[in-house]
Amino acid sequence: MSVWEFIFWLSVGLVVYVYAGYPLLANLLGRLLHHGVSTAEPGTFTPSVTVVIAAYNEAAHIEETVRNKLSLNYPAEKLNVIVISDESEDGTDDIVRAIGDPRVRLIRQVPRAGKTSALNLALPQATGEIIAFSDANSLYHPDALQHLVSCFADPEVGYVTGRMVYKAPDGSLTGEGCSTYMSYENGLRASETKLGSIVGVDGGVDATRRSIYKPMRADQLPDFVQPLTVREQGYRVIYQPEALLYEDALASASDEFRMRVRVGLRAFHALKDKSNLLNPFHYGIYAWQLLSHKVLRYLAFLFMISALLVNIPLFMGGSIFWKTMMVAQVSFYLIALFGHTQRHKNVPKVISLIYYLCVLNVASALAWVQFLMGRKQVIWKPRT
């Protein structure tokens, strides 16, 4: 085997491992270990809960989101909401004040400092034993909070994430690909929960114990860093599929791409900050999970580029096999390119998934370049 052949098979093997091998192994090991969760029956375990919502210029969604939380099937006297307006300029603050429910509190963050700073500002003022996190456009199923909270009856559980269901009402390509990808992620989280803890959460339907929340730097990604911090403290981070969140998928490829670059950049910084969790002697199987699910996943674009580039000299060698491999790779990316040109139309699901997978990896590549340049991102814009 030549050096080029070795690099090719290593690159392809890593791509296959990231997207298929690791999920398969996690599923098999999860079935073997089956680390269960001692949940309470919904409604029988009702600690006080504060729902925290960070918002910037969310006038179009904030009232529906807050009223959605107030109407959840949970004891009203044990539920309150804090909205942190990150110096909103579109009337978001007035809309929250006009709701007129004593369980709703508005905190205005000035100057604008981003979501992480907003959470750090709100948490010392939260009174709930459990803190639930919601995005400003996230709508919970009426029983979602009950299902989230029921998991904290298990003293080993420190953080719970629910199941995000993306809606693509117009059948857009990015929306369909996003929805399929989230179904894939949710299946992996179910397997990882049986291993002990998951390594990725949704951020829009999460909850943690207030007593173990740790303030974060403004540039850190809360949906990524806080669960890792909880795991550092010896608690489990688990997935509760019955806690449903409904959110519109981004129909615009450009919006989805910008969001993925932003998340990827902050994820790279988070992995650097929490690299101690990659030590298998201290964190056992969780270190393998974090390496496989996050580190290698975010670097998959490197393996994909490598497989394509080293295929060129192999292709020039004249072998039918290597010519076939090149045709297969080029065809894969041409399908993604075709998907880009058809992104506003209904196309077969396999095309939408290939397109979305490429969007993710191009976004990761750009985020990686920005990470190497030392760039950090603190503030955000509402999803559209």
Secondary structure, DSSP 4 states (H G I P E B T S, - for coil): --HHHHHHHHHHHHHHIIIIIHHHHHHHHHHHH-----PPPTTS----EEEEEEESS-TTTHHHHHHHHHTSSS-GGGEEEEEEESS--SSHHHHHHHT--TTEEEEE-SS---HHHHHHHHGGG---SEEEEE-TT-EE-TTHHHHHHHGGGSTTEEEEEEEEEEE-TT--HHHHHHHHHHHHHHHHHHHHHHHS--S---SSSEEEEGGG-----TTS-HHHHHHHHHHHTT-EEEEEEEEEEEEE----HHHHHHHHHHHHHHHHHHHHHTGGGG-HHHHTHHHHHHIIIIIHHHTHHHHHHHHHHHHHHHHHTT-HHHHHHHHHHHHHHHHHHHHHHTTTS---HHHHHHHHHHHHHHHHHHHHHHHHTT----------
